[in-house]
Every structure is written in structure tokens, then in C-alpha cells.
Amino acid sequence: MQHGRVYGLGAQAQAYEGMTFCTASIFASSSHDSLQAQQISALQAELEQVRKSQADWQAQLQAQVQMQM
């Protein structure tokens, strides 16, 4: 990552450089959080499908057991 550097301004240049770094860090963190949120949503949807399949399987199994009685 490149930092903006302004020569000859002393403390102002350091403040600018720090602000640029902080802004980039916040953006990167936000992008990372967004990606994690998308991954969590996808995993939750997959888990819901697994639960539905499991419930369907259990219902079929119960139906077969009742037919045998």
C-alpha cells in the first residue's frame, strides 16, 4: 500500500499520511466484513437446506416404519 507523502509540511504531512492510512484500513476492513457477511449468509442458506433435507428424510423414515407396523 502506498502512503501519500507531502514534503515540507511537517506535522500536516504526517496527519495527511495517517489519515490516508486510516481511510484505507477502514475500507479494507469494511470490504472484509462484507465478504464475511456474504459467506455467513451462504452458509446459513446451505444449513437451512441441510435441515430441510434432514426433516424430509425423517418424515420418509417415519412413514416407512408406520407402514411396517
N, CA, C and O atoms as a Tripos MOL2 file, in Angstrom:
@<TRIPOS>MOLECULE
protein
  276   275    69     0     0
PROTEIN
NO_CHARGES

@<TRIPOS>ATOM
      1 N           0.8590   -1.1670    0.0000 N.3       1 MET1
      2 CA          0.0000    0.0000    0.0000 C.3       1 MET1
      3 C           0.9020    1.2260    0.0000 C.2       1 MET1
      4 O           1.8770    1.2790    0.7500 O.2       1 MET1
      5 N           0.5880    2.2060   -0.8290 N.am      2 GLN2
      6 CA          1.3640    3.4350   -0.8620 C.3       2 GLN2
      7 C           0.7260    4.4630    0.0400 C.2       2 GLN2
      8 O          -0.4970    4.5290    0.1720 O.2       2 GLN2
      9 N           1.5600    5.2530    0.6500 N.am      3 HIS3
     10 CA          1.0850    6.3330    1.5070 C.3       3 HIS3
     11 C           1.3800    7.6510    0.8170 C.2       3 HIS3
     12 O           2.4510    7.8190    0.2360 O.2       3 HIS3
     13 N           0.4470    8.5870    0.8730 N.am      4 GLY4
     14 CA          0.7080    9.9080    0.3350 C.3       4 GLY4
     15 C           1.7030   10.6150    1.2310 C.2       4 GLY4
     16 O           1.5180   10.6600    2.4470 O.2       4 GLY4
     17 N           2.7520   11.1630    0.6520 N.am      5 ARG5
     18 CA          3.7550   11.8620    1.4560 C.3       5 ARG5
     19 C           3.9100   13.2720    0.8950 C.2       5 ARG5
     20 O           4.1600   13.4730   -0.2930 O.2       5 ARG5
     21 N           3.7570   14.2070    1.7680 N.am      6 VAL6
     22 CA          3.9050   15.6040    1.3810 C.3       6 VAL6
     23 C           5.1160   16.1470    2.1160 C.2       6 VAL6
     24 O           5.1470   16.1550    3.3470 O.2       6 VAL6
     25 N           6.1150   16.6000    1.3680 N.am      7 TYR7
     26 CA          7.3530   17.0830    1.9840 C.3       7 TYR7
     27 C           7.2460   18.5580    2.3240 C.2       7 TYR7
     28 O           6.5920   19.3280    1.6210 O.2       7 TYR7
     29 N           7.8960   18.9370    3.4070 N.am      8 GLY8
     30 CA          7.9820   20.3440    3.7720 C.3       8 GLY8
     31 C           6.8260   20.8510    4.6160 C.2       8 GLY8
     32 O           6.7690   22.0470    4.9030 O.2       8 GLY8
     33 N           5.9070   19.9940    5.0210 N.am      9 LEU9
     34 CA          4.7670   20.4490    5.8150 C.3       9 LEU9
     35 C           4.7990   19.9210    7.2450 C.2       9 LEU9
     36 O           3.9010   20.2190    8.0320 O.2       9 LEU9
     37 N           5.7990   19.1570    7.5840 N.am     10 GLY10
     38 CA          5.9570   18.6950    8.9570 C.3      10 GLY10
     39 C           4.7630   17.9120    9.4700 C.2      10 GLY10
     40 O           4.3990   16.8820    8.9020 O.2      10 GLY10
     41 N           4.1410   18.4080   10.5640 N.am     11 ALA11
     42 CA          3.0370   17.7130   11.2250 C.3      11 ALA11
     43 C           1.8350   17.5550   10.3020 C.2      11 ALA11
     44 O           1.1170   16.5590   10.3880 O.2      11 ALA11
     45 N           1.6070   18.5280    9.4190 N.am     12 GLN12
     46 CA          0.4740   18.4130    8.4850 C.3      12 GLN12
     47 C           0.6560   17.2240    7.5610 C.2      12 GLN12
     48 O          -0.3080   16.5180    7.2660 O.2      12 GLN12
     49 N           1.8810   16.9890    7.0970 N.am     13 ALA13
     50 CA          2.1420   15.8530    6.2130 C.3      13 ALA13
     51 C           1.9110   14.5430    6.9600 C.2      13 ALA13
     52 O           1.3410   13.6020    6.4080 O.2      13 ALA13
     53 N           2.3550   14.4850    8.2160 N.am     14 GLN14
     54 CA          2.1490   13.2710    8.9960 C.3      14 GLN14
     55 C           0.6630   13.0240    9.2350 C.2      14 GLN14
     56 O           0.2110   11.8800    9.1900 O.2      14 GLN14
     57 N          -0.0970   14.0810    9.4860 N.am     15 ALA15
     58 CA         -1.5430   13.9320    9.6870 C.3      15 ALA15
     59 C          -2.1990   13.4330    8.4100 C.2      15 ALA15
     60 O          -3.0660   12.5610    8.4570 O.2      15 ALA15
     61 N          -1.7900   13.9820    7.2640 N.am     16 TYR16
     62 CA         -2.3410   13.5530    5.9730 C.3      16 TYR16
     63 C          -2.0200   12.0820    5.7340 C.2      16 TYR16
     64 O          -2.8860   11.3070    5.3280 O.2      16 TYR16
     65 N          -0.7620   11.7050    5.9900 N.am     17 GLU17
     66 CA         -0.3430   10.3300    5.7670 C.3      17 GLU17
     67 C          -1.1180    9.3870    6.6830 C.2      17 GLU17
     68 O          -1.5490    8.3210    6.2430 O.2      17 GLU17
     69 N          -1.3010    9.7570    7.9350 N.am     18 GLY18
     70 CA         -2.0570    8.9350    8.8640 C.3      18 GLY18
     71 C          -3.5100    8.8080    8.4590 C.2      18 GLY18
     72 O          -4.0940    7.7290    8.5670 O.2      18 GLY18
     73 N          -4.1000    9.8960    7.9950 N.am     19 MET19
     74 CA         -5.4990    9.8890    7.5760 C.3      19 MET19
     75 C          -5.6730    8.9700    6.3720 C.2      19 MET19
     76 O          -6.6410    8.2140    6.2990 O.2      19 MET19
     77 N          -4.7250    9.0360    5.4200 N.am     20 THR20
     78 CA         -4.8060    8.1830    4.2330 C.3      20 THR20
     79 C          -4.7390    6.7190    4.6380 C.2      20 THR20
     80 O          -5.4940    5.8930    4.1260 O.2      20 THR20
     81 N          -3.8410    6.4000    5.5510 N.am     21 PHE21
     82 CA         -3.6890    5.0200    6.0080 C.3      21 PHE21
     83 C          -4.9510    4.5500    6.7250 C.2      21 PHE21
     84 O          -5.4230    3.4400    6.4820 O.2      21 PHE21
     85 N          -5.5040    5.3920    7.6130 N.am     22 CYS22
     86 CA         -6.7120    5.0330    8.3540 C.3      22 CYS22
     87 C          -7.8890    4.8050    7.4150 C.2      22 CYS22
     88 O          -8.6490    3.8510    7.5810 O.2      22 CYS22
     89 N          -8.0370    5.6850    6.4280 N.am     23 THR23
     90 CA         -9.1370    5.5540    5.4640 C.3      23 THR23
     91 C          -9.0050    4.2510    4.7020 C.2      23 THR23
     92 O          -9.9920    3.5390    4.5190 O.2      23 THR23
     93 N          -7.7950    3.9240    4.2540 N.am     24 ALA24
     94 CA         -7.5710    2.6750    3.5200 C.3      24 ALA24
     95 C          -7.8400    1.4800    4.4320 C.2      24 ALA24
     96 O          -8.4200    0.4890    3.9870 O.2      24 ALA24
     97 N          -7.4330    1.5540    5.6890 N.am     25 SER25
     98 CA         -7.6580    0.4470    6.6210 C.3      25 SER25
     99 C          -9.1400    0.2330    6.8810 C.2      25 SER25
    100 O          -9.6070   -0.9050    6.9350 O.2      25 SER25
    101 N          -9.8810    1.3250    7.0430 N.am     26 ILE26
    102 CA        -11.3260    1.2190    7.2740 C.3      26 ILE26
    103 C         -12.0010    0.6080    6.0600 C.2      26 ILE26
    104 O         -12.8820   -0.2400    6.2050 O.2      26 ILE26
    105 N         -11.6000    1.0250    4.8590 N.am     27 PHE27
    106 CA        -12.1860    0.4820    3.6390 C.3      27 PHE27
    107 C         -11.8900   -1.0070    3.5260 C.2      27 PHE27
    108 O         -12.7780   -1.7980    3.2100 O.2      27 PHE27
    109 N         -10.6280   -1.3950    3.7870 N.am     28 ALA28
    110 CA        -10.2550   -2.8100    3.7060 C.3      28 ALA28
    111 C         -11.0270   -3.6210    4.7460 C.2      28 ALA28
    112 O         -11.4830   -4.7270    4.4580 O.2      28 ALA28
    113 N         -11.1730   -3.0820    5.9380 N.am     29 SER29
    114 CA        -11.9150   -3.7650    6.9930 C.3      29 SER29
    115 C         -13.3780   -3.9150    6.6000 C.2      29 SER29
    116 O         -13.9830   -4.9660    6.8120 O.2      29 SER29
    117 N         -13.9410   -2.8540    6.0250 N.am     30 SER30
    118 CA        -15.3380   -2.8820    5.5970 C.3      30 SER30
    119 C         -15.5470   -3.9320    4.5070 C.2      30 SER30
    120 O         -16.5340   -4.6670    4.5320 O.2      30 SER30
    121 N         -14.6200   -4.0020    3.5490 N.am     31 SER31
    122 CA        -14.7190   -4.9910    2.4750 C.3      31 SER31
    123 C         -14.6240   -6.3980    3.0470 C.2      31 SER31
    124 O         -15.3580   -7.2970    2.6370 O.2      31 SER31
    125 N         -13.7160   -6.5800    3.9940 N.am     32 HIS32
    126 CA        -13.5380   -7.8900    4.6240 C.3      32 HIS32
    127 C         -14.8080   -8.2820    5.3800 C.2      32 HIS32
    128 O         -15.2640   -9.4230    5.2910 O.2      32 HIS32
    129 N         -15.3770   -7.3290    6.1260 N.am     33 ASP33
    130 CA        -16.6140   -7.5960    6.8730 C.3      33 ASP33
    131 C         -17.7460   -7.9460    5.9230 C.2      33 ASP33
    132 O         -18.5430   -8.8420    6.2010 O.2      33 ASP33
    133 N         -17.8170   -7.2390    4.7980 N.am     34 SER34
    134 CA        -18.8680   -7.5000    3.8180 C.3      34 SER34
    135 C         -18.7170   -8.9060    3.2340 C.2      34 SER34
    136 O         -19.7030   -9.6250    3.0700 O.2      34 SER34
    137 N         -17.4840   -9.2890    2.9240 N.am     35 LEU35
    138 CA        -17.2370  -10.6260    2.3960 C.3      35 LEU35
    139 C         -17.6160  -11.6820    3.4250 C.2      35 LEU35
    140 O         -18.2300  -12.6940    3.0880 O.2      35 LEU35
    141 N         -17.2490  -11.4440    4.6760 N.am     36 GLN36
    142 CA        -17.6100  -12.3990    5.7300 C.3      36 GLN36
    143 C         -19.1260  -12.5030    5.8790 C.2      36 GLN36
    144 O         -19.6540  -13.5990    6.0720 O.2      36 GLN36
    145 N         -19.8250  -11.3810    5.7930 N.am     37 ALA37
    146 CA        -21.2860  -11.3960    5.9040 C.3      37 ALA37
    147 C         -21.8930  -12.2120    4.7650 C.2      37 ALA37
    148 O         -22.8490  -12.9580    4.9800 O.2      37 ALA37
    149 N         -21.3420  -12.0760    3.5490 N.am     38 GLN38
    150 CA        -21.8440  -12.8540    2.4140 C.3      38 GLN38
    151 C         -21.5880  -14.3350    2.6200 C.2      38 GLN38
    152 O         -22.4430  -15.1660    2.3160 O.2      38 GLN38
    153 N         -20.4090  -14.6690    3.1360 N.am     39 GLN39
    154 CA        -20.0830  -16.0720    3.3810 C.3      39 GLN39
    155 C         -20.9870  -16.6550    4.4660 C.2      39 GLN39
    156 O         -21.4290  -17.7990    4.3580 O.2      39 GLN39
    157 N         -21.2600  -15.8830    5.4980 N.am     40 ILE40
    158 CA        -22.1440  -16.3410    6.5710 C.3      40 ILE40
    159 C         -23.5470  -16.5730    6.0310 C.2      40 ILE40
    160 O         -24.1850  -17.5710    6.3660 O.2      40 ILE40
    161 N         -24.0290  -15.6610    5.2030 N.am     41 SER41
    162 CA        -25.3690  -15.8240    4.6130 C.3      41 SER41
    163 C         -25.4310  -17.0800    3.7540 C.2      41 SER41
    164 O         -26.4120  -17.8220    3.8020 O.2      41 SER41
    165 N         -24.3940  -17.3180    2.9760 N.am     42 ALA42
    166 CA        -24.3700  -18.5100    2.1220 C.3      42 ALA42
    167 C         -24.3520  -19.7760    2.9710 C.2      42 ALA42
    168 O         -25.0380  -20.7470    2.6520 O.2      42 ALA42
    169 N         -23.5740  -19.7720    4.0450 N.am     43 LEU43
    170 CA        -23.5260  -20.9410    4.9230 C.3      43 LEU43
    171 C         -24.8490  -21.1650    5.6400 C.2      43 LEU43
    172 O         -25.2690  -22.3060    5.8370 O.2      43 LEU43
    173 N         -25.5130  -20.0670    6.0340 N.am     44 GLN44
    174 CA        -26.8180  -20.1960    6.6850 C.3      44 GLN44
    175 C         -27.8420  -20.7850    5.7230 C.2      44 GLN44
    176 O         -28.6600  -21.6150    6.1200 O.2      44 GLN44
    177 N         -27.8010  -20.3570    4.4500 N.am     45 ALA45
    178 CA        -28.7260  -20.8960    3.4510 C.3      45 ALA45
    179 C         -28.4530  -22.3840    3.2260 C.2      45 ALA45
    180 O         -29.3820  -23.1820    3.1040 O.2      45 ALA45
    181 N         -27.1840  -22.7430    3.1740 N.am     46 GLU46
    182 CA        -26.8160  -24.1500    2.9890 C.3      46 GLU46
    183 C         -27.2630  -24.9810    4.1920 C.2      46 GLU46
    184 O         -27.7710  -26.0910    4.0280 O.2      46 GLU46
    185 N         -27.0770  -24.4540    5.3830 N.am     47 LEU47
    186 CA        -27.5070  -25.1450    6.5980 C.3      47 LEU47
    187 C         -29.0220  -25.3510    6.6020 C.2      47 LEU47
    188 O         -29.5100  -26.4090    6.9980 O.2      47 LEU47
    189 N         -29.7530  -24.3410    6.1620 N.am     48 GLU48
    190 CA        -31.2170  -24.4460    6.0990 C.3      48 GLU48
    191 C         -31.6270  -25.5510    5.1280 C.2      48 GLU48
    192 O         -32.5740  -26.2910    5.3940 O.2      48 GLU48
    193 N         -30.9200  -25.6650    4.0060 N.am     49 GLN49
    194 CA        -31.2150  -26.7320    3.0370 C.3      49 GLN49
    195 C         -30.9310  -28.1080    3.6490 C.2      49 GLN49
    196 O         -31.6960  -29.0520    3.4500 O.2      49 GLN49
    197 N         -29.8300  -28.2140    4.3910 N.am     50 VAL50
    198 CA        -29.4890  -29.4770    5.0410 C.3      50 VAL50
    199 C         -30.5690  -29.8430    6.0610 C.2      50 VAL50
    200 O         -30.9830  -31.0000    6.1420 O.2      50 VAL50
    201 N         -31.0220  -28.8630    6.8330 N.am     51 ARG51
    202 CA        -32.0800  -29.1260    7.8300 C.3      51 ARG51
    203 C         -33.3670  -29.5810    7.1530 C.2      51 ARG51
    204 O         -34.0460  -30.4860    7.6380 O.2      51 ARG51
    205 N         -33.6950  -28.9510    6.0360 N.am     52 LYS52
    206 CA        -34.9100  -29.3230    5.3080 C.3      52 LYS52
    207 C         -34.7850  -30.7540    4.7800 C.2      52 LYS52
    208 O         -35.7180  -31.5490    4.8820 O.2      52 LYS52
    209 N         -33.6260  -31.0630    4.2200 N.am     53 SER53
    210 CA        -33.4020  -32.4210    3.7120 C.3      53 SER53
    211 C         -33.4920  -33.4410    4.8380 C.2      53 SER53
    212 O         -34.0580  -34.5210    4.6670 O.2      53 SER53
    213 N         -32.9280  -33.0910    5.9900 N.am     54 GLN54
    214 CA        -32.9700  -33.9920    7.1430 C.3      54 GLN54
    215 C         -34.4120  -34.2060    7.6090 C.2      54 GLN54
    216 O         -34.8020  -35.3290    7.9310 O.2      54 GLN54
    217 N         -35.1990  -33.1340    7.6450 N.am     55 ALA55
    218 CA        -36.6000  -33.2500    8.0570 C.3      55 ALA55
    219 C         -37.3720  -34.1170    7.0690 C.2      55 ALA55
    220 O         -38.1950  -34.9350    7.4790 O.2      55 ALA55
    221 N         -37.1160  -33.9480    5.7700 N.am     56 ASP56
    222 CA        -37.7780  -34.7710    4.7420 C.3      56 ASP56
    223 C         -37.3970  -36.2400    4.9090 C.2      56 ASP56
    224 O         -38.2420  -37.1290    4.8060 O.2      56 ASP56
    225 N         -36.1100  -36.4790    5.1680 N.am     57 TRP57
    226 CA        -35.6370  -37.8480    5.3430 C.3      57 TRP57
    227 C         -36.2840  -38.4860    6.5650 C.2      57 TRP57
    228 O         -36.6970  -39.6450    6.5140 O.2      57 TRP57
    229 N         -36.3730  -37.7480    7.6540 N.am     58 GLN58
    230 CA        -37.0030  -38.2800    8.8660 C.3      58 GLN58
    231 C         -38.4800  -38.5790    8.6320 C.2      58 GLN58
    232 O         -38.9970  -39.5790    9.1300 O.2      58 GLN58
    233 N         -39.1590  -37.7210    7.8810 N.am     59 ALA59
    234 CA        -40.5750  -37.9570    7.5920 C.3      59 ALA59
    235 C         -40.7370  -39.2240    6.7580 C.2      59 ALA59
    236 O         -41.6480  -40.0140    7.0080 O.2      59 ALA59
    237 N         -39.8720  -39.4270    5.7800 N.am     60 GLN60
    238 CA        -39.9390  -40.6400    4.9610 C.3      60 GLN60
    239 C         -39.6500  -41.8850    5.8020 C.2      60 GLN60
    240 O         -40.2940  -42.9210    5.6380 O.2      60 GLN60
    241 N         -38.6900  -41.7680    6.6850 N.am     61 LEU61
    242 CA        -38.3480  -42.8960    7.5510 C.3      61 LEU61
    243 C         -39.5100  -43.2430    8.4740 C.2      61 LEU61
    244 O         -39.8170  -44.4200    8.6670 O.2      61 LEU61
    245 N         -40.1570  -42.2340    9.0440 N.am     62 GLN62
    246 CA        -41.3070  -42.4800    9.9090 C.3      62 GLN62
    247 C         -42.4470  -43.1260    9.1250 C.2      62 GLN62
    248 O         -43.1190  -44.0250    9.6290 O.2      62 GLN62
    249 N         -42.6610  -42.6720    7.9070 N.am     63 ALA63
    250 CA        -43.7210  -43.2530    7.0790 C.3      63 ALA63
    251 C         -43.4350  -44.7280    6.8000 C.2      63 ALA63
    252 O         -44.3490  -45.5530    6.8310 O.2      63 ALA63
    253 N         -42.1790  -45.0610    6.5290 N.am     64 GLN64
    254 CA        -41.8170  -46.4600    6.2660 C.3      64 GLN64
    255 C         -41.9910  -47.3090    7.5280 C.2      64 GLN64
    256 O         -42.4570  -48.4450    7.4490 O.2      64 GLN64
    257 N         -41.6250  -46.7730    8.6710 N.am     65 VAL65
    258 CA        -41.7770  -47.5210    9.9200 C.3      65 VAL65
    259 C         -43.2480  -47.7730   10.2010 C.2      65 VAL65
    260 O         -43.6140  -48.8720   10.6160 O.2      65 VAL65
    261 N         -44.1010  -46.7760    9.9830 N.am     66 GLN66
    262 CA        -45.5370  -46.9540   10.2250 C.3      66 GLN66
    263 C         -46.1440  -47.9520    9.2610 C.2      66 GLN66
    264 O         -47.0650  -48.6780    9.6350 O.2      66 GLN66
    265 N         -45.6560  -48.0100    8.0320 N.am     67 MET67
    266 CA        -46.1790  -48.9710    7.0580 C.3      67 MET67
    267 C         -45.8270  -50.3920    7.4550 C.2      67 MET67
    268 O         -46.5680  -51.3220    7.1380 O.2      67 MET67
    269 N         -44.7220  -50.5760    8.1370 N.am     68 GLN68
    270 CA        -44.2960  -51.9140    8.5350 C.3      68 GLN68
    271 C         -45.0500  -52.4150    9.7550 C.2      68 GLN68
    272 O         -45.0510  -53.6170   10.0190 O.2      68 GLN68
    273 N         -45.6890  -51.5290   10.5050 N.am     69 MET69
    274 CA        -46.3890  -51.9370   11.7200 C.3      69 MET69
    275 C         -47.7010  -52.5470   11.3950 C.2      69 MET69
    276 O         -48.4350  -52.9520   12.2960 O.2      69 MET69
@<TRIPOS>BOND
     1     1     2 1
     2     2     3 1
     3     3     4 2
     4     3     5 am
     5     5     6 1
     6     6     7 1
     7     7     8 2
     8     7     9 am
     9     9    10 1
    10    10    11 1
    11    11    12 2
    12    11    13 am
    13    13    14 1
    14    14    15 1
    15    15    16 2
    16    15    17 am
    17    17    18 1
    18    18    19 1
    19    19    20 2
    20    19    21 am
    21    21    22 1
    22    22    23 1
    23    23    24 2
    24    23    25 am
    25    25    26 1
    26    26    27 1
    27    27    28 2
    28    27    29 am
    29    29    30 1
    30    30    31 1
    31    31    32 2
    32    31    33 am
    33    33    34 1
    34    34    35 1
    35    35    36 2
    36    35    37 am
    37    37    38 1
    38    38    39 1
    39    39    40 2
    40    39    41 am
    41    41    42 1
    42    42    43 1
    43    43    44 2
    44    43    45 am
    45    45    46 1
    46    46    47 1
    47    47    48 2
    48    47    49 am
    49    49    50 1
    50    50    51 1
    51    51    52 2
    52    51    53 am
    53    53    54 1
    54    54    55 1
    55    55    56 2
    56    55    57 am
    57    57    58 1
    58    58    59 1
    59    59    60 2
    60    59    61 am
    61    61    62 1
    62    62    63 1
    63    63    64 2
    64    63    65 am
    65    65    66 1
    66    66    67 1
    67    67    68 2
    68    67    69 am
    69    69    70 1
    70    70    71 1
    71    71    72 2
    72    71    73 am
    73    73    74 1
    74    74    75 1
    75    75    76 2
    76    75    77 am
    77    77    78 1
    78    78    79 1
    79    79    80 2
    80    79    81 am
    81    81    82 1
    82    82    83 1
    83    83    84 2
    84    83    85 am
    85    85    86 1
    86    86    87 1
    87    87    88 2
    88    87    89 am
    89    89    90 1
    90    90    91 1
    91    91    92 2
    92    91    93 am
    93    93    94 1
    94    94    95 1
    95    95    96 2
    96    95    97 am
    97    97    98 1
    98    98    99 1
    99    99   100 2
   100    99   101 am
   101   101   102 1
   102   102   103 1
   103   103   104 2
   104   103   105 am
   105   105   106 1
   106   106   107 1
   107   107   108 2
   108   107   109 am
   109   109   110 1
   110   110   111 1
   111   111   112 2
   112   111   113 am
   113   113   114 1
   114   114   115 1
   115   115   116 2
   116   115   117 am
   117   117   118 1
   118   118   119 1
   119   119   120 2
   120   119   121 am
   121   121   122 1
   122   122   123 1
   123   123   124 2
   124   123   125 am
   125   125   126 1
   126   126   127 1
   127   127   128 2
   128   127   129 am
   129   129   130 1
   130   130   131 1
   131   131   132 2
   132   131   133 am
   133   133   134 1
   134   134   135 1
   135   135   136 2
   136   135   137 am
   137   137   138 1
   138   138   139 1
   139   139   140 2
   140   139   141 am
   141   141   142 1
   142   142   143 1
   143   143   144 2
   144   143   145 am
   145   145   146 1
   146   146   147 1
   147   147   148 2
   148   147   149 am
   149   149   150 1
   150   150   151 1
   151   151   152 2
   152   151   153 am
   153   153   154 1
   154   154   155 1
   155   155   156 2
   156   155   157 am
   157   157   158 1
   158   158   159 1
   159   159   160 2
   160   159   161 am
   161   161   162 1
   162   162   163 1
   163   163   164 2
   164   163   165 am
   165   165   166 1
   166   166   167 1
   167   167   168 2
   168   167   169 am
   169   169   170 1
   170   170   171 1
   171   171   172 2
   172   171   173 am
   173   173   174 1
   174   174   175 1
   175   175   176 2
   176   175   177 am
   177   177   178 1
   178   178   179 1
   179   179   180 2
   180   179   181 am
   181   181   182 1
   182   182   183 1
   183   183   184 2
   184   183   185 am
   185   185   186 1
   186   186   187 1
   187   187   188 2
   188   187   189 am
   189   189   190 1
   190   190   191 1
   191   191   192 2
   192   191   193 am
   193   193   194 1
   194   194   195 1
   195   195   196 2
   196   195   197 am
   197   197   198 1
   198   198   199 1
   199   199   200 2
   200   199   201 am
   201   201   202 1
   202   202   203 1
   203   203   204 2
   204   203   205 am
   205   205   206 1
   206   206   207 1
   207   207   208 2
   208   207   209 am
   209   209   210 1
   210   210   211 1
   211   211   212 2
   212   211   213 am
   213   213   214 1
   214   214   215 1
   215   215   216 2
   216   215   217 am
   217   217   218 1
   218   218   219 1
   219   219   220 2
   220   219   221 am
   221   221   222 1
   222   222   223 1
   223   223   224 2
   224   223   225 am
   225   225   226 1
   226   226   227 1
   227   227   228 2
   228   227   229 am
   229   229   230 1
   230   230   231 1
   231   231   232 2
   232   231   233 am
   233   233   234 1
   234   234   235 1
   235   235   236 2
   236   235   237 am
   237   237   238 1
   238   238   239 1
   239   239   240 2
   240   239   241 am
   241   241   242 1
   242   242   243 1
   243   243   244 2
   244   243   245 am
   245   245   246 1
   246   246   247 1
   247   247   248 2
   248   247   249 am
   249   249   250 1
   250   250   251 1
   251   251   252 2
   252   251   253 am
   253   253   254 1
   254   254   255 1
   255   255   256 2
   256   255   257 am
   257   257   258 1
   258   258   259 1
   259   259   260 2
   260   259   261 am
   261   261   262 1
   262   262   263 1
   263   263   264 2
   264   263   265 am
   265   265   266 1
   266   266   267 1
   267   267   268 2
   268   267   269 am
   269   269   270 1
   270   270   271 1
   271   271   272 2
   272   271   273 am
   273   273   274 1
   274   274   275 1
   275   275   276 2
@<TRIPOS>SUBSTRUCTURE
     1 MET1         2 RESIDUE 1 A MET
     2 GLN2         6 RESIDUE 1 A GLN
     3 HIS3        10 RESIDUE 1 A HIS
     4 GLY4        14 RESIDUE 1 A GLY
     5 ARG5        18 RESIDUE 1 A ARG
     6 VAL6        22 RESIDUE 1 A VAL
     7 TYR7        26 RESIDUE 1 A TYR
     8 GLY8        30 RESIDUE 1 A GLY
     9 LEU9        34 RESIDUE 1 A LEU
    10 GLY10       38 RESIDUE 1 A GLY
    11 ALA11       42 RESIDUE 1 A ALA
    12 GLN12       46 RESIDUE 1 A GLN
    13 ALA13       50 RESIDUE 1 A ALA
    14 GLN14       54 RESIDUE 1 A GLN
    15 ALA15       58 RESIDUE 1 A ALA
    16 TYR16       62 RESIDUE 1 A TYR
    17 GLU17       66 RESIDUE 1 A GLU
    18 GLY18       70 RESIDUE 1 A GLY
    19 MET19       74 RESIDUE 1 A MET
    20 THR20       78 RESIDUE 1 A THR
    21 PHE21       82 RESIDUE 1 A PHE
    22 CYS22       86 RESIDUE 1 A CYS
    23 THR23       90 RESIDUE 1 A THR
    24 ALA24       94 RESIDUE 1 A ALA
    25 SER25       98 RESIDUE 1 A SER
    26 ILE26      102 RESIDUE 1 A ILE
    27 PHE27      106 RESIDUE 1 A PHE
    28 ALA28      110 RESIDUE 1 A ALA
    29 SER29      114 RESIDUE 1 A SER
    30 SER30      118 RESIDUE 1 A SER
    31 SER31      122 RESIDUE 1 A SER
    32 HIS32      126 RESIDUE 1 A HIS
    33 ASP33      130 RESIDUE 1 A ASP
    34 SER34      134 RESIDUE 1 A SER
    35 LEU35      138 RESIDUE 1 A LEU
    36 GLN36      142 RESIDUE 1 A GLN
    37 ALA37      146 RESIDUE 1 A ALA
    38 GLN38      150 RESIDUE 1 A GLN
    39 GLN39      154 RESIDUE 1 A GLN
    40 ILE40      158 RESIDUE 1 A ILE
    41 SER41      162 RESIDUE 1 A SER
    42 ALA42      166 RESIDUE 1 A ALA
    43 LEU43      170 RESIDUE 1 A LEU
    44 GLN44      174 RESIDUE 1 A GLN
    45 ALA45      178 RESIDUE 1 A ALA
    46 GLU46      182 RESIDUE 1 A GLU
    47 LEU47      186 RESIDUE 1 A LEU
    48 GLU48      190 RESIDUE 1 A GLU
    49 GLN49      194 RESIDUE 1 A GLN
    50 VAL50      198 RESIDUE 1 A VAL
    51 ARG51      202 RESIDUE 1 A ARG
    52 LYS52      206 RESIDUE 1 A LYS
    53 SER53      210 RESIDUE 1 A SER
    54 GLN54      214 RESIDUE 1 A GLN
    55 ALA55      218 RESIDUE 1 A ALA
    56 ASP56      222 RESIDUE 1 A ASP
    57 TRP57      226 RESIDUE 1 A TRP
    58 GLN58      230 RESIDUE 1 A GLN
    59 ALA59      234 RESIDUE 1 A ALA
    60 GLN60      238 RESIDUE 1 A GLN
    61 LEU61      242 RESIDUE 1 A LEU
    62 GLN62      246 RESIDUE 1 A GLN
    63 ALA63      250 RESIDUE 1 A ALA
    64 GLN64      254 RESIDUE 1 A GLN
    65 VAL65      258 RESIDUE 1 A VAL
    66 GLN66      262 RESIDUE 1 A GLN
    67 MET67      266 RESIDUE 1 A MET
    68 GLN68      270 RESIDUE 1 A GLN
    69 MET69      274 RESIDUE 1 A MET
